[in-house]
Amino acid sequence: MSARVRSPLPQQGRVLAIALALVALGAVAAVAGLWHLYQQPLALRDERVEIVVAAGASARAIARSMREAGVEVNADLFVAAARWNEVAQRLRAGRYEIRRGMRIADVIDRLVRGETLKEKLTIVEGWTFREMRAALAAQPLLKRDSEPMTDAQVLAAVGAGEPHPEGLFAPDTYLFDAGSSDLEILRRAYRAQQERLARAWQDRADELPLNSPYEALILASIVEKETGQASERGRIAGVFVNRLRLGMMLQTDPTVIYGLGDKFDGNLRKRDLTADTPYNTYTRAGLPPTPIALPGPASLDAALKPEPTRALYFVARGDGTSQFSESLAEHNRAVAKYQLGGRQ
């Protein structure tokens, strides 16, 4: 009678079951550990750090940026959390602040909402449009959509009907999100200047020698460039208004300089004052054909509400203020005193 051999399968089955159970327990422990990390505040090198998220950056690239900025974050966990919440494709570009005490969940929520730190770009009163374009091109966090455009194409892109861009954009400080188009700044600046000009024109003084808001913009740009002392802005505007009423030439150096363009080397010579150009107010009466700079609100108000004055001339004293005169003889004495050192 042969002996019966017991099958090893039940024993192997028990071993497999135990192994699977251990794997399951390990997985549960791993998940629990990851959940704990997910809920824990992130360790930061400083009290607050900033990261810049580029347009189209993946969750892993963002996690890498966080680590480089001093945030101890598990990249795999960050990616998994973004995918688990189905937001991996909704993380927005921009500059973000991460503060001590924030969790991965908080960071992801901020990225999804686009709660960015706003960037700033200041357009300075008295800049030319060319200088404004240079400032836009130098801002690394703006998309340079306008860079290949001509001035005419920029005007079309912002919805402007004027043929020349000078003076049409409001100097101000503009907030924007990193990755925004520079055309959006230009559109906002154009609309702001149109609104400012419309308000100033509506509230203008009576009987000004100005036929349109655009002429007011031209005069305001001249006032902007001629004013060294803010308190004198209205009086300078008054001098130019008096000259326009009398049909006198404005004889203002900034328009001549603007007309010279790249030829101007910082030294205005007598030959420049006698060389005729559309912007030479020593050779041509009236206003130049376009503004010569970006005037701010104060210059717009001064041009349309000039200070009443009998003065027809002014000359710089050398300290930022001007000497105003009602007659040519008086003006010549002031020029001799302040510009020629007393020499006649």
C-alpha positions as CSV (number, residue, x, y, z in Angstrom):
1,M,0.0,0.0,0.0
2,S,1.6,3.3,-1.2
3,A,1.8,6.4,1.1
4,R,-0.3,9.5,0.1
5,V,1.8,12.6,-0.7
6,R,0.3,15.9,0.6
7,S,0.1,18.7,-2.0
8,P,2.2,21.8,-1.3
9,L,-0.3,24.2,-2.8
10,P,-2.2,25.0,0.3
11,Q,1.0,26.0,2.0
12,Q,2.1,28.1,-1.0
13,G,-1.4,29.7,-1.0
14,R,-1.0,30.7,2.6
15,V,2.4,32.2,1.9
16,L,1.0,34.2,-1.0
17,A,-1.9,35.4,1.0
18,I,0.4,36.6,3.7
19,A,2.6,38.3,1.2
20,L,-0.3,40.0,-0.4
21,A,-1.6,41.1,3.0
22,L,1.8,42.5,3.8
23,V,1.9,44.4,0.5
24,A,-1.5,45.7,1.2
25,L,-0.6,46.8,4.7
26,G,2.6,48.4,3.2
27,A,0.5,50.2,0.6
28,V,-1.9,51.4,3.3
29,A,1.1,52.6,5.4
30,A,2.6,54.3,2.4
31,V,-0.6,56.0,1.5
32,A,-1.0,57.0,5.2
33,G,2.5,58.4,5.2
34,L,1.9,60.3,2.0
35,W,-1.4,61.7,3.3
36,H,0.5,62.8,6.4
37,L,3.1,64.6,4.3
38,Y,0.3,66.1,2.1
39,Q,-1.4,67.6,5.2
40,Q,1.8,68.7,6.9
41,P,3.0,72.3,6.6
42,L,5.9,72.6,4.2
43,A,9.4,73.3,5.6
44,L,10.7,76.6,4.3
45,R,14.2,78.0,4.3
46,D,12.8,81.5,5.1
47,E,9.6,82.9,6.5
48,R,8.4,83.4,2.9
49,V,9.7,82.5,-0.5
50,E,8.7,83.5,-4.0
51,I,8.5,81.2,-7.1
52,V,7.9,82.1,-10.7
53,V,5.8,79.7,-12.6
54,A,6.4,79.9,-16.4
55,A,3.5,79.5,-18.8
56,G,2.8,75.8,-19.5
57,A,5.1,74.6,-16.6
58,S,4.4,71.1,-15.5
59,A,3.6,70.2,-11.9
60,R,7.0,68.5,-11.6
61,A,8.8,71.7,-12.9
62,I,6.8,73.7,-10.4
63,A,7.9,71.4,-7.6
64,R,11.5,71.8,-8.8
65,S,11.2,75.6,-8.7
66,M,9.9,75.3,-5.2
67,R,12.8,73.2,-4.0
68,E,15.3,75.7,-5.7
69,A,13.5,78.5,-3.8
70,G,14.0,76.8,-0.5
71,V,10.8,74.8,0.0
72,E,11.2,71.2,1.1
73,V,8.6,69.5,-1.1
74,N,8.4,65.9,-2.3
75,A,8.1,66.3,-6.1
76,D,6.4,63.0,-6.6
77,L,3.8,63.8,-3.9
78,F,3.2,67.3,-5.4
79,V,2.7,65.8,-8.9
80,A,0.4,63.1,-7.5
81,A,-1.6,65.6,-5.5
82,A,-2.1,67.8,-8.6
83,R,-3.2,64.8,-10.6
84,W,-5.5,63.4,-7.9
85,N,-7.2,66.8,-7.7
86,E,-7.4,66.9,-11.5
87,V,-5.8,70.3,-11.7
88,A,-2.4,69.4,-13.1
89,Q,-3.3,71.2,-16.4
90,R,-4.9,74.2,-14.5
91,L,-1.9,75.5,-12.6
92,R,-1.5,79.2,-13.7
93,A,1.7,81.1,-14.6
94,G,2.9,84.0,-12.5
95,R,4.9,84.9,-9.5
96,Y,3.7,83.4,-6.2
97,E,4.4,83.8,-2.5
98,I,4.7,80.7,-0.3
99,R,4.6,81.4,3.4
100,R,5.6,79.3,6.4
101,G,2.6,77.1,7.5
102,M,1.3,76.5,4.0
103,R,0.7,72.8,2.9
104,I,0.9,71.3,-0.6
105,A,-2.8,71.6,-0.8
106,D,-2.6,75.3,-0.1
107,V,0.1,75.9,-2.7
108,I,-1.9,73.9,-5.3
109,D,-5.1,75.8,-4.5
110,R,-3.2,79.2,-4.9
111,L,-1.8,78.1,-8.2
112,V,-5.2,77.0,-9.5
113,R,-6.8,80.3,-8.4
114,G,-4.0,82.3,-9.9
115,E,-3.4,84.2,-6.7
116,T,-0.2,85.8,-8.0
117,L,1.9,88.6,-6.7
118,K,1.3,91.5,-9.0
119,E,4.2,92.9,-11.0
120,K,4.7,96.7,-11.5
121,L,5.7,98.7,-14.5
122,T,6.0,102.5,-14.2
123,I,5.6,104.7,-17.2
124,V,7.1,108.1,-16.4
125,E,5.6,111.4,-17.1
126,G,7.5,113.1,-19.9
127,W,8.7,110.0,-21.5
128,T,8.4,109.6,-25.2
129,F,6.5,106.7,-26.8
130,R,9.8,105.3,-27.8
131,E,11.0,105.3,-24.2
132,M,7.8,103.7,-23.2
133,R,8.3,100.9,-25.7
134,A,11.8,100.4,-24.5
135,A,10.5,100.0,-20.9
136,L,8.0,97.4,-22.0
137,A,10.7,95.5,-23.9
138,A,13.0,95.5,-20.8
139,Q,10.3,94.0,-18.5
140,P,11.2,90.3,-18.4
141,L,7.9,89.2,-17.0
142,L,5.8,90.6,-19.9
143,K,5.2,88.8,-23.1
144,R,6.7,91.0,-25.8
145,D,3.8,90.7,-28.3
146,S,4.3,94.3,-29.5
147,E,8.1,94.0,-30.1
148,P,7.9,93.1,-33.8
149,M,5.2,95.6,-34.5
150,T,5.5,99.1,-36.1
151,D,4.1,102.0,-34.3
152,A,1.1,102.0,-36.7
153,Q,0.5,98.3,-35.9
154,V,0.6,99.0,-32.2
155,L,-2.0,101.7,-32.6
156,A,-4.2,99.3,-34.5
157,A,-3.8,96.6,-31.9
158,V,-4.9,99.0,-29.1
159,G,-7.8,100.3,-31.1
160,A,-6.4,103.8,-31.5
161,G,-7.6,105.9,-34.5
162,E,-4.9,108.5,-34.3
163,P,-2.0,108.2,-36.9
164,H,0.8,109.0,-34.4
165,P,1.4,107.4,-31.0
166,E,3.1,110.2,-29.1
167,G,1.2,111.4,-26.1
168,L,-1.7,108.9,-26.4
169,F,-0.7,106.7,-23.4
170,A,-1.1,107.6,-19.8
171,P,2.0,107.7,-17.6
172,D,1.2,105.7,-14.5
173,T,2.2,102.6,-12.5
174,Y,0.5,99.5,-14.0
175,L,0.1,96.2,-12.1
176,F,0.1,93.0,-14.1
177,D,0.4,89.3,-13.8
178,A,3.7,87.7,-14.9
179,G,3.2,86.3,-18.4
180,S,0.7,89.0,-19.4
181,S,1.0,90.6,-22.9
182,D,2.6,94.0,-23.2
183,L,-0.3,94.8,-25.5
184,E,-2.6,94.7,-22.5
185,I,-0.5,97.4,-20.7
186,L,-0.6,99.5,-23.9
187,R,-4.4,99.1,-24.2
188,R,-4.9,100.1,-20.6
189,A,-2.6,103.1,-20.9
190,Y,-4.4,104.2,-24.1
191,R,-7.8,104.0,-22.5
192,A,-6.6,105.8,-19.4
193,Q,-5.2,108.7,-21.4
194,Q,-8.4,109.0,-23.4
195,E,-10.5,109.1,-20.3
196,R,-8.2,111.7,-18.6
197,L,-8.2,113.9,-21.7
198,A,-12.0,113.7,-22.0
199,R,-12.5,114.8,-18.4
200,A,-10.0,117.6,-18.7
201,W,-11.5,118.8,-22.0
202,Q,-15.0,118.7,-20.4
203,D,-13.8,120.9,-17.5
204,R,-11.7,123.3,-19.6
205,A,-11.6,127.0,-19.2
206,D,-13.5,129.3,-21.5
207,E,-12.1,130.8,-24.7
208,L,-9.0,128.8,-25.0
209,P,-7.1,129.0,-28.3
210,L,-7.5,125.2,-28.7
211,N,-9.8,123.6,-31.3
212,S,-9.8,120.0,-30.1
213,P,-8.8,117.6,-27.3
214,Y,-5.9,116.6,-29.5
215,E,-4.5,120.1,-29.6
216,A,-4.9,120.2,-25.8
217,L,-2.8,117.0,-25.6
218,I,-0.1,118.6,-27.7
219,L,0.0,121.7,-25.5
220,A,0.0,119.5,-22.3
221,S,3.0,117.6,-23.6
222,I,4.9,120.8,-24.1
223,V,4.0,122.0,-20.6
224,E,5.2,118.6,-19.3
225,K,8.6,119.0,-20.8
226,E,9.0,122.7,-19.9
227,T,8.0,122.4,-16.2
228,G,10.8,122.1,-13.7
229,Q,8.8,123.1,-10.7
230,A,5.4,121.6,-10.2
231,S,3.9,124.8,-8.7
232,E,4.8,126.7,-11.9
233,R,3.0,124.3,-14.3
234,G,-0.2,126.4,-14.6
235,R,1.7,129.6,-15.1
236,I,3.9,128.0,-17.9
237,A,0.7,126.9,-19.5
238,G,-0.6,130.4,-19.2
239,V,2.4,131.8,-21.1
240,F,1.9,129.4,-24.0
241,V,-1.9,130.1,-24.1
242,N,-1.1,133.9,-24.2
243,R,1.3,133.4,-27.1
244,L,-1.2,131.3,-29.0
245,R,-3.9,133.9,-28.5
246,L,-1.5,136.6,-29.9
247,G,-0.3,134.5,-32.8
248,M,3.3,134.5,-31.4
249,M,5.6,131.6,-32.0
250,L,5.9,129.4,-29.0
251,Q,9.7,129.3,-29.2
252,T,10.1,126.3,-26.9
253,D,13.2,124.2,-27.0
254,P,11.7,120.7,-26.2
255,T,9.7,120.8,-29.5
256,V,12.9,121.5,-31.4
257,I,14.7,118.7,-29.6
258,Y,11.9,116.3,-30.4
259,G,12.1,117.2,-34.1
260,L,15.8,116.5,-34.1
261,G,15.2,113.0,-33.0
262,D,18.4,110.9,-33.0
263,K,20.4,113.9,-34.3
264,F,20.1,115.6,-30.9
265,D,23.4,115.0,-28.9
266,G,22.4,116.8,-25.7
267,N,23.6,120.2,-26.9
268,L,21.0,122.4,-28.6
269,R,22.8,124.8,-31.0
270,K,21.8,128.0,-32.7
271,R,21.7,126.1,-36.1
272,D,19.2,123.7,-34.6
273,L,16.9,126.6,-33.7
274,T,17.0,128.0,-37.2
275,A,16.7,124.7,-39.1
276,D,13.1,124.4,-40.1
277,T,11.2,121.2,-39.2
278,P,7.5,120.6,-38.4
279,Y,8.4,120.7,-34.7
280,N,10.6,123.8,-34.7
281,T,8.4,126.4,-32.9
282,Y,11.1,129.1,-33.6
283,T,10.4,128.9,-37.3
284,R,6.7,127.9,-37.3
285,A,3.8,129.5,-35.5
286,G,1.2,127.5,-33.6
287,L,1.4,124.1,-32.1
288,P,3.6,121.3,-33.5
289,P,1.7,118.5,-35.4
290,T,1.8,116.0,-32.6
291,P,2.5,115.8,-28.9
292,I,6.2,115.5,-28.0
293,A,5.9,113.3,-24.9
294,L,3.5,111.5,-22.5
295,P,1.8,114.2,-20.4
296,G,0.5,113.4,-16.9
297,P,-2.8,114.5,-15.4
298,A,-1.3,117.7,-13.9
299,S,-0.1,118.9,-17.3
300,L,-3.4,118.1,-18.9
301,D,-5.2,120.1,-16.2
302,A,-2.7,123.0,-16.6
303,A,-3.1,123.1,-20.4
304,L,-6.9,123.3,-20.1
305,K,-7.1,125.4,-17.0
306,P,-4.0,127.7,-17.3
307,E,-3.1,130.1,-14.6
308,P,-4.2,133.7,-15.5
309,T,-1.0,135.7,-16.2
310,R,0.2,138.6,-18.3
311,A,3.6,136.9,-18.8
312,L,4.7,136.1,-22.4
313,Y,8.2,134.8,-21.6
314,F,10.0,132.7,-19.1
315,V,13.6,131.5,-18.6
316,A,15.1,128.9,-16.3
317,R,16.9,130.3,-13.3
318,G,19.1,127.2,-13.0
319,D,17.6,126.0,-9.7
320,G,14.5,124.3,-11.2
321,T,12.4,127.4,-11.2
322,S,11.6,130.0,-13.9
323,Q,11.7,133.8,-14.2
324,F,8.6,135.1,-15.9
325,S,8.4,138.3,-17.8
326,E,5.7,140.4,-19.5
327,S,7.9,142.2,-22.0
328,L,10.8,141.3,-24.3
329,A,13.1,143.9,-22.6
330,E,12.4,142.4,-19.2
331,H,12.9,138.9,-20.6
332,N,16.2,139.9,-22.1
333,R,17.4,141.2,-18.8
334,A,16.4,137.9,-17.2
335,V,18.2,135.9,-19.9
336,A,21.4,138.0,-19.3
337,K,21.2,137.4,-15.6
338,Y,20.3,133.7,-15.5
339,Q,21.7,132.3,-18.7
340,L,24.6,134.6,-19.6
341,G,25.9,135.3,-16.1
342,G,25.1,139.0,-16.3
343,R,26.7,139.4,-19.8
344,Q,24.7,141.4,-22.3
